[in-house]
Amino acid sequence: MTLVFKNVPAQVCDNCGEAYVDEQVSGQILSAAEEAARYGVQVDIREFIATPAWAIKNISEVT
Ligand SMILES: [Zn+2]
């Protein structure tokens, strides 16, 4: 499966200039990838849309 996210918000390290994504963003990408795998997606290109805080709260209450 190839899952491409565009416009992922990245932080840039002040020391070495390396770009990285924070835990919430990487977690959201991971769960999107797991969902896509369940639906049999082979190739998908999508724009990253941050999950609002209230939705994260709802998700954690459901699970
Ligand atoms: Zn660094």
N, CA, C, O and the ligand as a Tripos MOL2 file, in Angstrom:
@<TRIPOS>MOLECULE
protein
  253   251    64     0     0
PROTEIN
NO_CHARGES

@<TRIPOS>ATOM
      1 N           0.8410   -1.1950    0.0000 N.3       1 MET1
      2 CA          0.0000    0.0000    0.0000 C.3       1 MET1
      3 C           0.8770    1.2460    0.0000 C.2       1 MET1
      4 O           1.8660    1.3210    0.7280 O.2       1 MET1
      5 N           0.5110    2.2000   -0.8070 N.am      2 THR2
      6 CA          1.2020    3.4850   -0.8070 C.3       2 THR2
      7 C           0.2210    4.5700   -0.4030 C.2       2 THR2
      8 O          -0.7690    4.8250   -1.0890 O.2       2 THR2
      9 N           0.5110    5.1950    0.7130 N.am      3 LEU3
     10 CA         -0.3640    6.2410    1.2210 C.3       3 LEU3
     11 C           0.4680    7.5170    1.3490 C.2       3 LEU3
     12 O           1.4190    7.5810    2.1280 O.2       3 LEU3
     13 N           0.0880    8.5260    0.5710 N.am      4 VAL4
     14 CA          0.8460    9.7700    0.5620 C.3       4 VAL4
     15 C           0.0100   10.8740    1.2030 C.2       4 VAL4
     16 O          -1.1410   11.0990    0.8260 O.2       4 VAL4
     17 N           0.6030   11.5520    2.1690 N.am      5 PHE5
     18 CA         -0.0560   12.7040    2.7690 C.3       5 PHE5
     19 C           0.6650   13.9720    2.3340 C.2       5 PHE5
     20 O           1.8890   14.0710    2.4220 O.2       5 PHE5
     21 N          -0.1160   14.9360    1.8640 N.am      6 LYS6
     22 CA          0.4540   16.2310    1.5230 C.3       6 LYS6
     23 C           0.1870   17.2070    2.6580 C.2       6 LYS6
     24 O          -0.7850   17.0750    3.4020 O.2       6 LYS6
     25 N           1.0650   18.1840    2.7710 N.am      7 ASN7
     26 CA          0.9050   19.2730    3.7480 C.3       7 ASN7
     27 C           0.8680   18.7720    5.1850 C.2       7 ASN7
     28 O           0.0990   19.2790    6.0030 O.2       7 ASN7
     29 N           1.6970   17.7790    5.4960 N.am      8 VAL8
     30 CA          1.8070   17.3310    6.8810 C.3       8 VAL8
     31 C           2.5630   18.3990    7.6670 C.2       8 VAL8
     32 O           3.6620   18.7920    7.2740 O.2       8 VAL8
     33 N           1.9880   18.8720    8.7730 N.am      9 PRO9
     34 CA          2.6760   19.8960    9.5550 C.3       9 PRO9
     35 C           3.9250   19.3270   10.2160 C.2       9 PRO9
     36 O           3.8460   18.3550   10.9670 O.2       9 PRO9
     37 N           5.0600   19.9240    9.9410 N.am     10 ALA10
     38 CA          6.3250   19.4260   10.4840 C.3      10 ALA10
     39 C           6.9560   20.4800   11.3880 C.2      10 ALA10
     40 O           6.8490   21.6830   11.1480 O.2      10 ALA10
     41 N           7.6100   19.9950   12.4240 N.am     11 GLN11
     42 CA          8.4310   20.8510   13.2690 C.3      11 GLN11
     43 C           9.8680   20.7580   12.7620 C.2      11 GLN11
     44 O          10.2760   19.7170   12.2480 O.2      11 GLN11
     45 N          10.6220   21.8140   12.8990 N.am     12 VAL12
     46 CA         12.0260   21.7800   12.4800 C.3      12 VAL12
     47 C          12.8990   22.0060   13.7100 C.2      12 VAL12
     48 O          12.7340   22.9800   14.4430 O.2      12 VAL12
     49 N          13.8270   21.0820   13.9130 N.am     13 CYS13
     50 CA         14.7260   21.1580   15.0660 C.3      13 CYS13
     51 C          15.5990   22.4050   14.9870 C.2      13 CYS13
     52 O          16.1960   22.6890   13.9480 O.2      13 CYS13
     53 N          15.6710   23.1460   16.0890 N.am     14 ASP14
     54 CA         16.4800   24.3590   16.1240 C.3      14 ASP14
     55 C          17.9760   24.0430   16.0500 C.2      14 ASP14
     56 O          18.7580   24.8610   15.5650 O.2      14 ASP14
     57 N          18.3690   22.8850   16.5180 N.am     15 ASN15
     58 CA         19.7870   22.5350   16.5720 C.3      15 ASN15
     59 C          20.3180   22.0320   15.2350 C.2      15 ASN15
     60 O          21.3160   22.5430   14.7280 O.2      15 ASN15
     61 N          19.6480   21.0250   14.6620 N.am     16 CYS16
     62 CA         20.2200   20.3850   13.4750 C.3      16 CYS16
     63 C          19.3960   20.6330   12.2180 C.2      16 CYS16
     64 O          19.8040   20.2260   11.1300 O.2      16 CYS16
     65 N          18.2460   21.2930   12.3430 N.am     17 GLY17
     66 CA         17.4490   21.6100   11.1660 C.3      17 GLY17
     67 C          16.6560   20.4400   10.6190 C.2      17 GLY17
     68 O          16.0470   20.5460    9.5540 O.2      17 GLY17
     69 N          16.6560   19.3130   11.3400 N.am     18 GLU18
     70 CA         15.9160   18.1480   10.8930 C.3      18 GLU18
     71 C          14.4140   18.3610   11.0910 C.2      18 GLU18
     72 O          13.9840   18.8980   12.1120 O.2      18 GLU18
     73 N          13.6290   17.9380   10.1110 N.am     19 ALA19
     74 CA         12.1790   18.0640   10.2090 C.3      19 ALA19
     75 C          11.5980   16.8120   10.8550 C.2      19 ALA19
     76 O          12.0370   15.6980   10.5700 O.2      19 ALA19
     77 N          10.6290   16.9970   11.7090 N.am     20 TYR20
     78 CA          9.9710   15.8440   12.3120 C.3      20 TYR20
     79 C           8.5030   16.1940   12.5670 C.2      20 TYR20
     80 O           8.1430   17.3690   12.6300 O.2      20 TYR20
     81 N           7.6540   15.1660   12.7150 N.am     21 VAL21
     82 CA          6.2560   15.3980   13.0240 C.3      21 VAL21
     83 C           6.0080   15.0310   14.4800 C.2      21 VAL21
     84 O           6.6590   14.1340   15.0150 O.2      21 VAL21
     85 N           5.0750   15.7150   15.1180 N.am     22 ASP22
     86 CA          4.8430   15.4180   16.5260 C.3      22 ASP22
     87 C           3.9900   14.1570   16.6800 C.2      22 ASP22
     88 O           3.4760   13.6130   15.7030 O.2      22 ASP22
     89 N           3.8550   13.7100   17.9250 N.am     23 GLU23
     90 CA          3.2130   12.4290   18.2050 C.3      23 GLU23
     91 C           1.7630   12.3850   17.7300 C.2      23 GLU23
     92 O           1.3050   11.3680   17.2070 O.2      23 GLU23
     93 N           1.0510   13.4800   17.9140 N.am     24 GLN24
     94 CA         -0.3650   13.4960   17.5260 C.3      24 GLN24
     95 C          -0.5100   13.3460   16.0200 C.2      24 GLN24
     96 O          -1.3830   12.6220   15.5430 O.2      24 GLN24
     97 N           0.3560   14.0380   15.2670 N.am     25 VAL25
     98 CA          0.3060   13.9650   13.8080 C.3      25 VAL25
     99 C           0.6770   12.5760   13.3270 C.2      25 VAL25
    100 O          -0.0040   12.0180   12.4670 O.2      25 VAL25
    101 N           1.7480   12.0080   13.8680 N.am     26 SER26
    102 CA          2.1740   10.6830   13.4090 C.3      26 SER26
    103 C           1.1530    9.6200   13.8040 C.2      26 SER26
    104 O           0.9450    8.6510   13.0740 O.2      26 SER26
    105 N           0.5160    9.8030   14.9620 N.am     27 GLY27
    106 CA         -0.5330    8.8740   15.3790 C.3      27 GLY27
    107 C          -1.7340    8.9290   14.4540 C.2      27 GLY27
    108 O          -2.3450    7.9070   14.1400 O.2      27 GLY27
    109 N          -2.0650   10.1530   14.0180 N.am     28 GLN28
    110 CA         -3.2000   10.3110   13.1180 C.3      28 GLN28
    111 C          -2.8950    9.6750   11.7620 C.2      28 GLN28
    112 O          -3.7680    9.0550   11.1540 O.2      28 GLN28
    113 N          -1.6660    9.8260   11.2920 N.am     29 ILE29
    114 CA         -1.2700    9.2160   10.0210 C.3      29 ILE29
    115 C          -1.2930    7.6990   10.1360 C.2      29 ILE29
    116 O          -1.7360    7.0050    9.2210 O.2      29 ILE29
    117 N          -0.8150    7.1950   11.2560 N.am     30 LEU30
    118 CA         -0.7830    5.7470   11.4670 C.3      30 LEU30
    119 C          -2.1880    5.1520   11.4620 C.2      30 LEU30
    120 O          -2.4240    4.1190   10.8360 O.2      30 LEU30
    121 N          -3.1210    5.8020   12.1620 N.am     31 SER31
    122 CA         -4.4770    5.2410   12.1930 C.3      31 SER31
    123 C          -5.1560    5.3650   10.8370 C.2      31 SER31
    124 O          -5.9570    4.5070   10.4680 O.2      31 SER31
    125 N          -4.8430    6.4340   10.0820 N.am     32 ALA32
    126 CA         -5.3850    6.5560    8.7280 C.3      32 ALA32
    127 C          -4.8490    5.4420    7.8350 C.2      32 ALA32
    128 O          -5.5760    4.9070    6.9980 O.2      32 ALA32
    129 N          -3.5770    5.0950    8.0150 N.am     33 ALA33
    130 CA         -2.9730    4.0250    7.2240 C.3      33 ALA33
    131 C          -3.6020    2.6800    7.5750 C.2      33 ALA33
    132 O          -3.8500    1.8560    6.6940 O.2      33 ALA33
    133 N          -3.8580    2.4620    8.8650 N.am     34 GLU34
    134 CA         -4.4880    1.2090    9.2810 C.3      34 GLU34
    135 C          -5.9000    1.0930    8.7180 C.2      34 GLU34
    136 O          -6.3200    0.0190    8.2860 O.2      34 GLU34
    137 N          -6.6370    2.2200    8.7280 N.am     35 GLU35
    138 CA         -7.9860    2.2210    8.1760 C.3      35 GLU35
    139 C          -7.9450    1.9380    6.6810 C.2      35 GLU35
    140 O          -8.7410    1.1440    6.1800 O.2      35 GLU35
    141 N          -7.0210    2.5830    5.9600 N.am     36 ALA36
    142 CA         -6.8990    2.3720    4.5140 C.3      36 ALA36
    143 C          -6.5770    0.9100    4.2160 C.2      36 ALA36
    144 O          -7.1030    0.3360    3.2630 O.2      36 ALA36
    145 N          -5.7180    0.3150    5.0260 N.am     37 ALA37
    146 CA         -5.3500   -1.0920    4.8270 C.3      37 ALA37
    147 C          -6.5710   -1.9960    4.9990 C.2      37 ALA37
    148 O          -6.7440   -2.9700    4.2660 O.2      37 ALA37
    149 N          -7.4190   -1.6570    5.9830 N.am     38 ARG38
    150 CA         -8.6260   -2.4560    6.2030 C.3      38 ARG38
    151 C          -9.5640   -2.4010    5.0020 C.2      38 ARG38
    152 O         -10.2580   -3.3730    4.7030 O.2      38 ARG38
    153 N          -9.5820   -1.2440    4.3070 N.am     39 TYR39
    154 CA        -10.4610   -1.0930    3.1610 C.3      39 TYR39
    155 C          -9.8080   -1.5730    1.8680 C.2      39 TYR39
    156 O         -10.4030   -1.4390    0.7990 O.2      39 TYR39
    157 N          -8.6250   -2.1180    1.9380 N.am     40 GLY40
    158 CA         -7.9610   -2.6580    0.7630 C.3      40 GLY40
    159 C          -7.3840   -1.6100   -0.1600 C.2      40 GLY40
    160 O          -7.1900   -1.8680   -1.3480 O.2      40 GLY40
    161 N          -7.1040   -0.4220    0.3710 N.am     41 VAL41
    162 CA         -6.5210    0.6420   -0.4430 C.3      41 VAL41
    163 C          -5.1190    0.2320   -0.8870 C.2      41 VAL41
    164 O          -4.3370   -0.2960   -0.0970 O.2      41 VAL41
    165 N          -4.8100    0.4810   -2.1590 N.am     42 GLN42
    166 CA         -3.4620    0.1810   -2.6550 C.3      42 GLN42
    167 C          -2.6430    1.4450   -2.8270 C.2      42 GLN42
    168 O          -1.4700    1.4860   -2.4540 O.2      42 GLN42
    169 N          -3.2610    2.4840   -3.3940 N.am     43 VAL43
    170 CA         -2.5710    3.7550   -3.5800 C.3      43 VAL43
    171 C          -3.5380    4.8620   -3.2170 C.2      43 VAL43
    172 O          -4.6750    4.8720   -3.6890 O.2      43 VAL43
    173 N          -3.1040    5.7910   -2.3870 N.am     44 ASP44
    174 CA         -3.9630    6.9010   -2.0060 C.3      44 ASP44
    175 C          -3.1000    8.1330   -1.7600 C.2      44 ASP44
    176 O          -2.0750    8.0610   -1.0810 O.2      44 ASP44
    177 N          -3.5200    9.2490   -2.3110 N.am     45 ILE45
    178 CA         -2.8400   10.5170   -2.0570 C.3      45 ILE45
    179 C          -3.8730   11.4560   -1.4550 C.2      45 ILE45
    180 O          -4.9050   11.7350   -2.0670 O.2      45 ILE45
    181 N          -3.5940   11.9310   -0.2740 N.am     46 ARG46
    182 CA         -4.5640   12.7940    0.3830 C.3      46 ARG46
    183 C          -3.8670   13.9450    1.0910 C.2      46 ARG46
    184 O          -2.6770   13.8870    1.3990 O.2      46 ARG46
    185 N          -4.6370   14.9780    1.3340 N.am     47 GLU47
    186 CA         -4.1000   16.1200    2.0540 C.3      47 GLU47
    187 C          -4.2760   15.8720    3.5430 C.2      47 GLU47
    188 O          -5.3260   15.4050    3.9830 O.2      47 GLU47
    189 N          -3.2630   16.1800    4.2990 N.am     48 PHE48
    190 CA         -3.3690   16.0040    5.7430 C.3      48 PHE48
    191 C          -4.2950   17.0600    6.3260 C.2      48 PHE48
    192 O          -4.0950   18.2570    6.1240 O.2      48 PHE48
    193 N          -5.3010   16.6100    7.0440 N.am     49 ILE49
    194 CA         -6.2100   17.5240    7.7460 C.3      49 ILE49
    195 C          -6.1640   17.1540    9.2180 C.2      49 ILE49
    196 O          -6.5510   16.0530    9.6090 O.2      49 ILE49
    197 N          -5.6920   18.0750   10.0160 N.am     50 ALA50
    198 CA         -5.5120   17.7940   11.4350 C.3      50 ALA50
    199 C          -6.8540   17.4930   12.0980 C.2      50 ALA50
    200 O          -7.8420   18.1910   11.8700 O.2      50 ALA50
    201 N          -6.8760   16.4590   12.9110 N.am     51 THR51
    202 CA         -8.0670   16.1310   13.6760 C.3      51 THR51
    203 C          -8.2190   17.1430   14.8060 C.2      51 THR51
    204 O          -7.2910   17.3280   15.5940 O.2      51 THR51
    205 N          -9.3900   17.8100   14.9000 N.am     52 PRO52
    206 CA         -9.5690   18.7720   15.9970 C.3      52 PRO52
    207 C          -9.5660   18.0830   17.3580 C.2      52 PRO52
    208 O          -9.9070   16.9060   17.4750 O.2      52 PRO52
    209 N          -9.1820   18.8270   18.3650 N.am     53 ALA53
    210 CA         -9.0240   18.2530   19.7030 C.3      53 ALA53
    211 C         -10.3030   17.5840   20.2020 C.2      53 ALA53
    212 O         -10.2410   16.5350   20.8440 O.2      53 ALA53
    213 N         -11.4580   18.1770   19.9160 N.am     54 TRP54
    214 CA        -12.7030   17.5760   20.4100 C.3      54 TRP54
    215 C         -12.9400   16.2060   19.7810 C.2      54 TRP54
    216 O         -13.5000   15.3180   20.4240 O.2      54 TRP54
    217 N         -12.5160   16.0270   18.5220 N.am     55 ALA55
    218 CA        -12.7090   14.7330   17.8600 C.3      55 ALA55
    219 C         -11.7970   13.6820   18.4680 C.2      55 ALA55
    220 O         -12.2020   12.5320   18.6340 O.2      55 ALA55
    221 N         -10.5830   14.0610   18.7980 N.am     56 ILE56
    222 CA         -9.6500   13.1310   19.4530 C.3      56 ILE56
    223 C         -10.2330   12.6690   20.7790 C.2      56 ILE56
    224 O         -10.1510   11.4930   21.1330 O.2      56 ILE56
    225 N         -10.8230   13.6120   21.5080 N.am     57 LYS57
    226 CA        -11.4390   13.2760   22.7960 C.3      57 LYS57
    227 C         -12.5820   12.2630   22.5800 C.2      57 LYS57
    228 O         -12.6960   11.2830   23.3170 O.2      57 LYS57
    229 N         -13.4210   12.5110   21.5640 N.am     58 ASN58
    230 CA        -14.5170   11.5990   21.2810 C.3      58 ASN58
    231 C         -14.0040   10.2130   20.9270 C.2      58 ASN58
    232 O         -14.5450    9.2100   21.3910 O.2      58 ASN58
    233 N         -12.9620   10.1540   20.1060 N.am     59 ILE59
    234 CA        -12.4040    8.8630   19.6910 C.3      59 ILE59
    235 C         -11.9110    8.0820   20.9040 C.2      59 ILE59
    236 O         -12.1600    6.8820   21.0200 O.2      59 ILE59
    237 N         -11.2100    8.7680   21.8070 N.am     60 SER60
    238 CA        -10.6710    8.0540   22.9510 C.3      60 SER60
    239 C         -11.7810    7.6240   23.9120 C.2      60 SER60
    240 O         -11.6260    6.6510   24.6500 O.2      60 SER60
    241 N         -12.9060    8.3550   23.8990 N.am     61 GLU61
    242 CA        -14.0190    7.9250   24.7430 C.3      61 GLU61
    243 C         -14.6980    6.6870   24.1890 C.2      61 GLU61
    244 O         -15.1690    5.8360   24.9440 O.2      61 GLU61
    245 N         -14.7480    6.5860   22.8450 N.am     62 VAL62
    246 CA        -15.3930    5.4370   22.1980 C.3      62 VAL62
    247 C         -14.5620    4.1750   22.3910 C.2      62 VAL62
    248 O         -15.1050    3.0970   22.6340 O.2      62 VAL62
    249 N         -13.2390    4.3160   22.2830 N.am     63 THR63
    250 CA        -12.4070    3.1090   22.3060 C.3      63 THR63
    251 C         -11.9860    2.7060   23.6930 C.2      63 THR63
    252 O         -11.2840    1.7090   23.8600 O.2      63 THR63
    253 ZN         17.9700   18.0620   16.0860 Zn       64 ZN64
@<TRIPOS>BOND
     1     1     2 1
     2     2     3 1
     3     3     4 2
     4     3     5 am
     5     5     6 1
     6     6     7 1
     7     7     8 2
     8     7     9 am
     9     9    10 1
    10    10    11 1
    11    11    12 2
    12    11    13 am
    13    13    14 1
    14    14    15 1
    15    15    16 2
    16    15    17 am
    17    17    18 1
    18    18    19 1
    19    19    20 2
    20    19    21 am
    21    21    22 1
    22    22    23 1
    23    23    24 2
    24    23    25 am
    25    25    26 1
    26    26    27 1
    27    27    28 2
    28    27    29 am
    29    29    30 1
    30    30    31 1
    31    31    32 2
    32    31    33 am
    33    33    34 1
    34    34    35 1
    35    35    36 2
    36    35    37 am
    37    37    38 1
    38    38    39 1
    39    39    40 2
    40    39    41 am
    41    41    42 1
    42    42    43 1
    43    43    44 2
    44    43    45 am
    45    45    46 1
    46    46    47 1
    47    47    48 2
    48    47    49 am
    49    49    50 1
    50    50    51 1
    51    51    52 2
    52    51    53 am
    53    53    54 1
    54    54    55 1
    55    55    56 2
    56    55    57 am
    57    57    58 1
    58    58    59 1
    59    59    60 2
    60    59    61 am
    61    61    62 1
    62    62    63 1
    63    63    64 2
    64    63    65 am
    65    65    66 1
    66    66    67 1
    67    67    68 2
    68    67    69 am
    69    69    70 1
    70    70    71 1
    71    71    72 2
    72    71    73 am
    73    73    74 1
    74    74    75 1
    75    75    76 2
    76    75    77 am
    77    77    78 1
    78    78    79 1
    79    79    80 2
    80    79    81 am
    81    81    82 1
    82    82    83 1
    83    83    84 2
    84    83    85 am
    85    85    86 1
    86    86    87 1
    87    87    88 2
    88    87    89 am
    89    89    90 1
    90    90    91 1
    91    91    92 2
    92    91    93 am
    93    93    94 1
    94    94    95 1
    95    95    96 2
    96    95    97 am
    97    97    98 1
    98    98    99 1
    99    99   100 2
   100    99   101 am
   101   101   102 1
   102   102   103 1
   103   103   104 2
   104   103   105 am
   105   105   106 1
   106   106   107 1
   107   107   108 2
   108   107   109 am
   109   109   110 1
   110   110   111 1
   111   111   112 2
   112   111   113 am
   113   113   114 1
   114   114   115 1
   115   115   116 2
   116   115   117 am
   117   117   118 1
   118   118   119 1
   119   119   120 2
   120   119   121 am
   121   121   122 1
   122   122   123 1
   123   123   124 2
   124   123   125 am
   125   125   126 1
   126   126   127 1
   127   127   128 2
   128   127   129 am
   129   129   130 1
   130   130   131 1
   131   131   132 2
   132   131   133 am
   133   133   134 1
   134   134   135 1
   135   135   136 2
   136   135   137 am
   137   137   138 1
   138   138   139 1
   139   139   140 2
   140   139   141 am
   141   141   142 1
   142   142   143 1
   143   143   144 2
   144   143   145 am
   145   145   146 1
   146   146   147 1
   147   147   148 2
   148   147   149 am
   149   149   150 1
   150   150   151 1
   151   151   152 2
   152   151   153 am
   153   153   154 1
   154   154   155 1
   155   155   156 2
   156   155   157 am
   157   157   158 1
   158   158   159 1
   159   159   160 2
   160   159   161 am
   161   161   162 1
   162   162   163 1
   163   163   164 2
   164   163   165 am
   165   165   166 1
   166   166   167 1
   167   167   168 2
   168   167   169 am
   169   169   170 1
   170   170   171 1
   171   171   172 2
   172   171   173 am
   173   173   174 1
   174   174   175 1
   175   175   176 2
   176   175   177 am
   177   177   178 1
   178   178   179 1
   179   179   180 2
   180   179   181 am
   181   181   182 1
   182   182   183 1
   183   183   184 2
   184   183   185 am
   185   185   186 1
   186   186   187 1
   187   187   188 2
   188   187   189 am
   189   189   190 1
   190   190   191 1
   191   191   192 2
   192   191   193 am
   193   193   194 1
   194   194   195 1
   195   195   196 2
   196   195   197 am
   197   197   198 1
   198   198   199 1
   199   199   200 2
   200   199   201 am
   201   201   202 1
   202   202   203 1
   203   203   204 2
   204   203   205 am
   205   205   206 1
   206   206   207 1
   207   207   208 2
   208   207   209 am
   209   209   210 1
   210   210   211 1
   211   211   212 2
   212   211   213 am
   213   213   214 1
   214   214   215 1
   215   215   216 2
   216   215   217 am
   217   217   218 1
   218   218   219 1
   219   219   220 2
   220   219   221 am
   221   221   222 1
   222   222   223 1
   223   223   224 2
   224   223   225 am
   225   225   226 1
   226   226   227 1
   227   227   228 2
   228   227   229 am
   229   229   230 1
   230   230   231 1
   231   231   232 2
   232   231   233 am
   233   233   234 1
   234   234   235 1
   235   235   236 2
   236   235   237 am
   237   237   238 1
   238   238   239 1
   239   239   240 2
   240   239   241 am
   241   241   242 1
   242   242   243 1
   243   243   244 2
   244   243   245 am
   245   245   246 1
   246   246   247 1
   247   247   248 2
   248   247   249 am
   249   249   250 1
   250   250   251 1
   251   251   252 2
@<TRIPOS>SUBSTRUCTURE
     1 MET1         2 RESIDUE 1 A MET
     2 THR2         6 RESIDUE 1 A THR
     3 LEU3        10 RESIDUE 1 A LEU
     4 VAL4        14 RESIDUE 1 A VAL
     5 PHE5        18 RESIDUE 1 A PHE
     6 LYS6        22 RESIDUE 1 A LYS
     7 ASN7        26 RESIDUE 1 A ASN
     8 VAL8        30 RESIDUE 1 A VAL
     9 PRO9        34 RESIDUE 1 A PRO
    10 ALA10       38 RESIDUE 1 A ALA
    11 GLN11       42 RESIDUE 1 A GLN
    12 VAL12       46 RESIDUE 1 A VAL
    13 CYS13       50 RESIDUE 1 A CYS
    14 ASP14       54 RESIDUE 1 A ASP
    15 ASN15       58 RESIDUE 1 A ASN
    16 CYS16       62 RESIDUE 1 A CYS
    17 GLY17       66 RESIDUE 1 A GLY
    18 GLU18       70 RESIDUE 1 A GLU
    19 ALA19       74 RESIDUE 1 A ALA
    20 TYR20       78 RESIDUE 1 A TYR
    21 VAL21       82 RESIDUE 1 A VAL
    22 ASP22       86 RESIDUE 1 A ASP
    23 GLU23       90 RESIDUE 1 A GLU
    24 GLN24       94 RESIDUE 1 A GLN
    25 VAL25       98 RESIDUE 1 A VAL
    26 SER26      102 RESIDUE 1 A SER
    27 GLY27      106 RESIDUE 1 A GLY
    28 GLN28      110 RESIDUE 1 A GLN
    29 ILE29      114 RESIDUE 1 A ILE
    30 LEU30      118 RESIDUE 1 A LEU
    31 SER31      122 RESIDUE 1 A SER
    32 ALA32      126 RESIDUE 1 A ALA
    33 ALA33      130 RESIDUE 1 A ALA
    34 GLU34      134 RESIDUE 1 A GLU
    35 GLU35      138 RESIDUE 1 A GLU
    36 ALA36      142 RESIDUE 1 A ALA
    37 ALA37      146 RESIDUE 1 A ALA
    38 ARG38      150 RESIDUE 1 A ARG
    39 TYR39      154 RESIDUE 1 A TYR
    40 GLY40      158 RESIDUE 1 A GLY
    41 VAL41      162 RESIDUE 1 A VAL
    42 GLN42      166 RESIDUE 1 A GLN
    43 VAL43      170 RESIDUE 1 A VAL
    44 ASP44      174 RESIDUE 1 A ASP
    45 ILE45      178 RESIDUE 1 A ILE
    46 ARG46      182 RESIDUE 1 A ARG
    47 GLU47      186 RESIDUE 1 A GLU
    48 PHE48      190 RESIDUE 1 A PHE
    49 ILE49      194 RESIDUE 1 A ILE
    50 ALA50      198 RESIDUE 1 A ALA
    51 THR51      202 RESIDUE 1 A THR
    52 PRO52      206 RESIDUE 1 A PRO
    53 ALA53      210 RESIDUE 1 A ALA
    54 TRP54      214 RESIDUE 1 A TRP
    55 ALA55      218 RESIDUE 1 A ALA
    56 ILE56      222 RESIDUE 1 A ILE
    57 LYS57      226 RESIDUE 1 A LYS
    58 ASN58      230 RESIDUE 1 A ASN
    59 ILE59      234 RESIDUE 1 A ILE
    60 SER60      238 RESIDUE 1 A SER
    61 GLU61      242 RESIDUE 1 A GLU
    62 VAL62      246 RESIDUE 1 A VAL
    63 THR63      250 RESIDUE 1 A THR
    64 ZN64       253 GROUP 0 **** ****
